[in-house]
């Protein structure tokens, strides 16, 4: 019972954070196309080396990524690598210093094919849900654009 309430609380927090981000709150450094391009490039760089990149989207103020880590790679290590590199590069590009990314990240295990498909659709539809484009494949910084070509 306690575990179920804890999971429900985490889910509620995640939904509230996602709604906040979809409304365009917070720093929107990723709306700069050069920074969004750099972040997308960083995600693609380690695809097939550290992980299999399945779906992603770079939004104006956050990123969603679905990947399957390769043998010997941990999600924590992957996230540290991506966040460390991209924060350093983005700060140089913006001529700023300090924290670029939120310290924590939300993660979850994909347990079955239905959840997998729902997660890919959620990630790729994020720009449409946030009213940034009409069709997911219209968003330049997304796996949907490549998948639909």
DASUL-V343983 format. One record per backbone hydrogen bond with DSSP energy under -0.5 kcal/mol. CO is the residue of the C=O (numbers start at 0). NH is the residue of the N-H. If there is no record, write none. Layout:
BEGIN
co & nh
CO & NH
CO & NH
END
This chain:
BEGIN
co & nh
0 & 4
1 & 5
2 & 6
3 & 7
4 & 8
5 & 9
6 & 10
7 & 11
8 & 12
9 & 13
10 & 14
11 & 15
12 & 16
13 & 17
14 & 18
15 & 19
16 & 20
17 & 21
18 & 22
19 & 24
20 & 23
27 & 30
28 & 31
30 & 32
31 & 34
31 & 35
32 & 36
33 & 37
34 & 38
35 & 39
36 & 40
37 & 41
38 & 42
39 & 43
40 & 44
41 & 45
43 & 46
45 & 48
45 & 49
45 & 50
49 & 69
50 & 47
50 & 52
51 & 53
51 & 67
54 & 65
55 & 142
56 & 58
56 & 63
59 & 29
59 & 30
61 & 58
63 & 56
64 & 66
65 & 53
65 & 54
66 & 68
67 & 51
69 & 72
73 & 77
74 & 78
75 & 79
76 & 80
77 & 81
78 & 82
79 & 83
80 & 84
81 & 85
82 & 86
83 & 87
84 & 88
85 & 89
86 & 90
87 & 91
88 & 92
89 & 93
90 & 94
90 & 95
91 & 94
108 & 110
111 & 115
112 & 116
113 & 117
114 & 118
115 & 119
116 & 120
117 & 121
118 & 122
119 & 123
120 & 124
121 & 125
122 & 125
124 & 127
124 & 128
125 & 129
126 & 131
126 & 132
127 & 130
134 & 137
135 & 138
137 & 139
139 & 141
140 & 57
141 & 145
142 & 146
143 & 147
145 & 148
END
